[in-house]
Amino acid sequence: MKVLSVVSQKGGVGKTTLATALAVEASRDGKKTVMFDLDPQASASFWKDTRKDESLAITAIPAARLIHMLTAVREAGCDFAIIDTPPFSKDIAYEAAQQADFVLVPTRPAVLDVMAMTRTLDLVKHYGRPYGVVLTFCPPQGREIEDTVKVISQLGAELCPVRVGSRIAYSRAQQTGHAAQEIEPDGKAAQEIKELYAYVCMNLSAYERGNENHEQRAASSA
């Protein structure tokens, strides 16, 4: 089972929107998918309450139960687990990062937002987890993206090549318990989520291969 955590210590960057959209995409891809909502506001769980499709499991749990729940769904044959986290909660973010195979760090394309993101990067790096910073709410034009990319590069952070635009499809979908790719299958938001999902899967596979190689080297030297 692969575990993706969507983590940011700053609010309003689209964590839940990305997490739910990626969960839908994974389910569409034939993966047995579960999502754990660690945010006390339970935004993802409320999203699920308005959704008629019961094939996607979303459960609100306290962070203290995360390890137990991950073990349970792994033993039940789950393929993909996504962890949605709250802002401003360092302890929960630590737990989510520690349990992840890959961490997605959303941020708006603004220098001040990126500087606030450094706290999130510190905790992700603390556990040595692979991660990618994804720009969200990107405007169609302007210098914001160029300036943000420059700052991220100066920080030495890994930048996701997929940019998520500021599109009405995302907010409209959230209000009705859908993902953007469901309400506008041929839209730009749908294409962004498809590309972001492919990026996440690529990094999850790379992390798994790295672990296998490490175990093989350890076994051969024993």
N, C-alpha and C positions, 0 to 999 in steps of 0.2 A: 504494500500500500504506500502511495506517495502522499506527503503532507505539505500543503502550501499554506503559509501564514501571510495575511495581508496586514501590515503593521505600519502605523504612523503615530507619533506622539502629538501630532497636530490634528485638530478637527477640521471638517469641511473640505477634505481632499478627495472624497469619493471612495473610501475604503469599502463600504457596504455595497455600493453600486458595482464596483469591480468584482467583489467577492461573489455576489449573487449571479452576475452575468457569467463569470467563469464557471460557477457551479452548474448553471444551465448548459453551458457549452460542453462541459465534461460529460454530463448526463446524455446529451445528444450524441456524443462520441462513443456511447455505449459503455461508459465507465459507471460502476456502482459508486455513487457519489454521496457524501454526507458533508454537511456544513455545521460547524460549531460556532455559535454566537456567544462570544465572551463579553460583549458590550452590555452593561447594565440597562442601557436604554432599549436593548433588544430590537433594534431597527430591522435586522435581517429576519427575525422571528415574526415581526408584524408584517413584513413583506410576504412571508410564507402564508400567513393567515388569510391574506387576500388572494392567494393563488389557488386555483382549482386543481392543478396537477399535483397528485400525491406521490409521484415517482421520485421527487427530490426531497430528501430528508434534511431538515434544518432544526437544530435543537439548541435552545438557550441553556447554557450551563455556567456554573462558577468556575473560575480558572483552576481551583483546587481539584476539580473533577476531570480535568482535561486528560491527564495521563491514563486514568482508568477508562475513560470513554474511547480514547484512541486505541487502547488495547482491545476493548470489546468489539469495536467495528472492524479492526484488523482481523480478529479471530472469526468474525462473521463473514469475511470475504469481501470487504469493501476495497475498492480500487483507489479511490481518491478522496482525501479529506481536506477541506478548506477551513481555515480558522479566521474568523473576523474579530478584530480587536477594537477596544475603545481608545479614544485619545486620552492623553493626560493620566495614564495609568502605567507607570513604569514596571510594576511587579507583573501585571498581566502580560505586558509586551515581552518581558523577559521569558515568561513561561511559554508563550506562543512561539517565540524565536527559537527557544531551546528544543522544542518538539518538531520543528519544521525541517523539511528536506530542502526547501527553497523559500525565501522570503521576498515578497513584493512590497516595495516601499513607495506608495503614491505621494506625489507632491504637486502643488500648483506651480506653474512657471513664473515664479516671482522670487527674487533674491532673498527677501526676508523669510519666505516660506522654506527655502532651501537651507538657510542657516538654522532655522528651527529644526529641520530634519536631521541635523547632525547628531542630535541626542538619540534618534532612532538608529542611525548608522552605528553609533558606538555600541549599543546593546546587541545589534545583529553581529557585529564583528567580534564581540566578546565571546560568542559561542562558535565562531568560525563558520557560520552558515553562509552558503552562497546566497546572493541577493541581487535584485535589480531595482533601480529607481525608475519609476514610470511617471512621466509628466501627464497630469490630468487637467481638465478644463482649459485646454490649449486654445488660444484665440486663433482665428484664421490668418491673421497677419499682425505684424508689430515686432519690436525688438525683444519682447519678454522672453521668448523661447531661446533666442541666441544668447542673451545674457545669462539665463539660467543654466544652459548647457555649459557655458564657460565656467561658472562657479562650481558646478558638479564635477567638472574635469579637474579643477584646481583642488577639490577635496579628495581626488583620487577614488571617487565612487563609481560603481558599475552602473551605467545608464542603459536602460531598456531602449531598443531602437523604435519601439512602437509608441506613438503619442496618441493620447486620448483627447479628442476634441471637446469643446464646450458645445454640446448638442442637446436639443430639446428632447430627443428620443430617449436619452438616459433618464431624465427626471419623469417624463411621461410614463415610461415603462415601470419605474419604481412605484408610482402611485397606484398601479393596477395589478401589482404582483407579477409582473413580467420582466423579462430582460430586453434590452434594446433590440437585440437580434431577432426577437420574437415578434415585436410589433412592426419593425421595418426590416424584413429579411434581406433586402437588397440595398439598404442604406449604408452610409459611411460608418455609423456607429457599429453596425453588425460586422463590417469588415475589420474595424479596429479590434473588436473583441475576438474575432477569429484569429487575427495575427497575434494578439496578446496571449491567447490560449496556446498557440503553437510555440511561442517563445517560452512560456512557463514549462510546457511539456519537454522542450528541448533541454532546458536547464535541470529539470528533475531527472531526466535520463542521464545527463552528464554526471550529476552528483552520484547516481546509483552506480555507474560504471567506475567512478573514482573510488567508491567504497569497496567495490568488488576487487579492484586492482590492489588496493591497500591490504585487504584481507588475504589475497593470494600471496603478496610479498611477505606478509607476516607469517603465513603458514610455511612458506618455503625456507624462511630463515630460522624457524623454530627447531 
